[in-house]
Amino acid sequence: MIKLFVSDLDGTLIHEPKTGIEPNERNVNAIRLLHENDIEFAVATGRFDYHILEIEGYIESRNYRIGLNGGTIYTKDNTLIWEKAFTYEEAEKLKSDIEKNYMKELNYLVLQTVEAKRYIKYPSFWKKAVNFYGYQRRFNAISYSGDLVKELAGRNEKIMKVLIATDSENKYILQEKLRERHSEAEITISGPVSIEIVPKGNTKGNAMRVVMEKKKLKENEVAFIGDSYNDISGFEVCKYSFAMSHADDFIKSRAAFVVDTVADAVDTVIKINRENGL
């Protein structure tokens, strides 16, 4: 019996993330249907925890919350049971390498802290002009210069994620270059032009293992849905994995099912339980 349904947010539960965080009505109704059939719902996202809390207000659901792609895990009573940040040495090594060797290839470089702050740097004034409204203003990112990591260490701001944006063709090449040089990090494609870098072990799959152990759930009792490369680790820990139909072909090949919406996946989950006499 499937007892827990876990969903990614952007591109999955939320189809148009630029317009806000409210899921569409069909997906909200699908989550209600899960609860009516005694199936719990949880979120696993690259966003900060406060975004998950906002989402839970729309869907009237409280459960374990996986944020920052496995960097944080909260219980439904707001107890933090997992948090892993970069050491400041790791963050400085990573930032310095990118700034020295790859900055010219980027649109921008961003460091995100657990306090939900974003610090951004551009390779040129032109790149800033092009990307200011698309990222910096949208996310209230703070431009930085100088020894940022030292400043963050002095304030004890934990660095949870490094995000870089490049062109759509270069992202795969740059990902492999960084993987060869930074074994202390998880480096994945997170969007059409973006690469996300988090501490080793911070994956949705590892976070789901923690939740499954806490809730004493087996892999055939959990379903997971997503649309990006950082969702593949979630597919790998459960039997019932769902990829969104707009995802890259490789992502879809790693899932057990391909669907158009979260609501379609929910319908499949409930059908599976009913076919098993549950």
N, C-alpha and C positions, 0 to 999 in steps of 0.2 A: 504493500500500500504506500502510495506517495503521501507523505505527511508534511513536507515543507517545499515551498516553491520560492526560489530566489531569483530576483531580476536585477539586471543592469538598469541604469537610468537613461543616459543620453543615447538617443538612437534606438532605444528599446522600449522602456516604459514611457519615455518622453520622446516624441517624434520630432519636435521642433524646439530643441533646447534654447535657441536664441530668443524665443518668445517668452520664456519663463520656465517654471518648473511644474506646472499643473498638467497631470496626465489627461489624455482625452477621456470622454465619458465612457466609452466602451471598455477601456482598460480598467477604469475605476470600478465599473460594474462587475468586471471579471474577477477582481480581487475580492469583492463582496461575495461572489459565487464560491471562491475558494473557501472563505470562512464558513459559508453555509454548508459546505461539504467537509468540514473539519480538517482543512488543509491550511497550515500557517503560511504567512507571506513575509518575506524579508528582502532587503535591498543590499546589493553589493555594487559599489560605484567608485569611480575615481574622484568624485567630489568630496568636499568636506562633510563632517557629520551634521553640521547645522542644516545643510541642504536636505539630508535624509529626514530630519525632524520636520522640515517644512512639507516634504512629500507625504509623510505620515499623517499630517493634518488634513490633506486632501483625501486620502484613502481610508482614514479612520482605522489605522492598523499600527500596532506596536510590536516590535520583535527585535531580534538581534540586528545590529546595524554595522555593516562592513563599509568603511570609508577609505578613501585614499588608496584604492585598489589593494586592500589588505593591510594598510598601515595602521588603521585603528579598528577595533571591534568594541562595540558597546552592547550591553544587554538592554532589554526593554525597560528596566528600571534605572537606566543611565549609568550603570557601573562599567567603567573602562576595564576590559579584561585583556586587551592587547594593544600595544603601541610600540612601534619600532621606527626610530628616526636614523638618519645618517649620523655617524660620528662627525664632528667638525673637521677632523682630518680627512675623512672620506669625501665630505662635501667640498673642501678646499681643493683636493686633488682633482675631483671631477670638474669643478667650475674652472679651475686654472687650465686644465687640459683643453676644454672646449673653447675657452677664450683665446688661448694661444694658437691652437691648431685648426679649429673648425669655425670660428666666428664668422668669417667671410662667407661661409656657405649658408648661414642662418638668416631667418627673418627676425628672430629674437631669441633670447635665453631668459628663462624664468626660474627662480627659486621660490618654492612654496613652503611655508612653515605651518606647524600644527595650529597656530593661532589664526589660521585662515588668511594670512597675509601673503601677497605675491610681490616679488621684487624682480624687475625686468631690466634688461640691457639690450641695446640694439647695436648692430655692427656699423651703422652709418645713420646720418640724419635722414637720408632718403628712406631707408627701411623704417625708421620711426614714423615718418610722415605717412607711409603707406599702411602701417599696422596699428597706429595709435588708436583709432576708433574701433578696429576689429578685435583688439585684445586689451590693450592697456586701460582704456576708458571703460570698456564693458565690465572688466573685473577689478577696477580700482587698483591696478597694479602700481607699484611705486618704483620710479626709475632709480637705479643705483649706480655708484661709481666707487672706486677705492676698495678697501678691504672689507667687503660685505660680510663674509663668513666670520671674521673676527668680531665685527659689531654684533652679529646675531648671537655669537657665543657669549659675549659680554652681557647680553640681555637674556640669555638662556632661552632663546627662541629656537625650538627644535626644527631642523630642516627635514621635511618629509618627502619632498619630491623635486626633481629638476625636470623642466619641460623645455624642449627646443622645437622650433618650427623652421622647416626648410621647404624645398619644393617637393612635389609629389614623387618625382623620379629619384631624387637624391636620398630620400628618407631611408630606403632599404640599404643603400651603400653605407650611409652614415651609421645606421644601426649596427651593422656588422663591424665597422671600424671601432666603434665604442665598446662593443661586447668583447672584442679582442683585448682592449686596453683596461677594462674595468670589470673584473670578475667579482667585485664586491657589490655589484648592483644588478637589479633586474631591469632590462632595457627592452621596451616593446613599442611597436607602432600603436599609437592611440587615436589617430585621426588621419584625414586626407594628407596633411602636411606636418603632422606632429609626432614626436618621439618622447616617450615618458620614461624617466629614470627614477627608480625607487630603491630603497635598501634591499639587499639580498633576502629573499624569503617573504617579502611583502607582495603576495599575489592573492588574487581572489580565491584560487584553489586552496592555498594553505589556510586562508581565513575560514573558508567553508569547512575545512577539516576540523578546525577548532570548534566551530559552532556545532558541527555534527557530533563531535565527541561530547560536548556539553549537553546536547539534547539526546544523546544515545541513539543516533540515527545511522542506518546503514546506507550504502550508496544507492540501493534500489528504493529508498524511501525519500529521495530528494530529487527535485527537478531544478534546472538552472537555465536561464535564457540570457543571451547577449548578442552583440553585433560586432565586436572588435577583437583584435588580437589579444588584448589583456583579459578577454573572457574565456579564452581557450583553456586556461588552467582550471576554470570553474567547470567546464565541460568534462574535464578529465576525472573529477572526483565523484561524479554521480552518473547513474545509469540513464536518466532521462534528461538529455541536454538538447537545448533548442537554439538554433541560430536564426537570426532575422534574415529574411529573403534578400534584403539590400546589402548584406555583408559581402566581403570579398569571397571568392570561390573557395579559397583555402580554409577560411574560417568555417564556411558551411560544410566543408568536407570533414571537419572534426566533430560535428554535432550529430546526434542521433536523428534529429528532426529539423526541418526548415519550415518556418512559418512567417506570415506577414505581420502579425501583431502578437502582443502579449495575450490578448483575449483568445486568439486562436490556439496558443500553447495551453492556456488554461482549459479550454474545451477538450484538448487532447488528454491532458492529465486526468480530468474528471472521467472521461471515457475509459481510460486505462484502469482506473480504480473500479469503475462499474463492471467492466469486463472481467475483472478478477473477483467479482462478487462482493465488492466492498462499498 
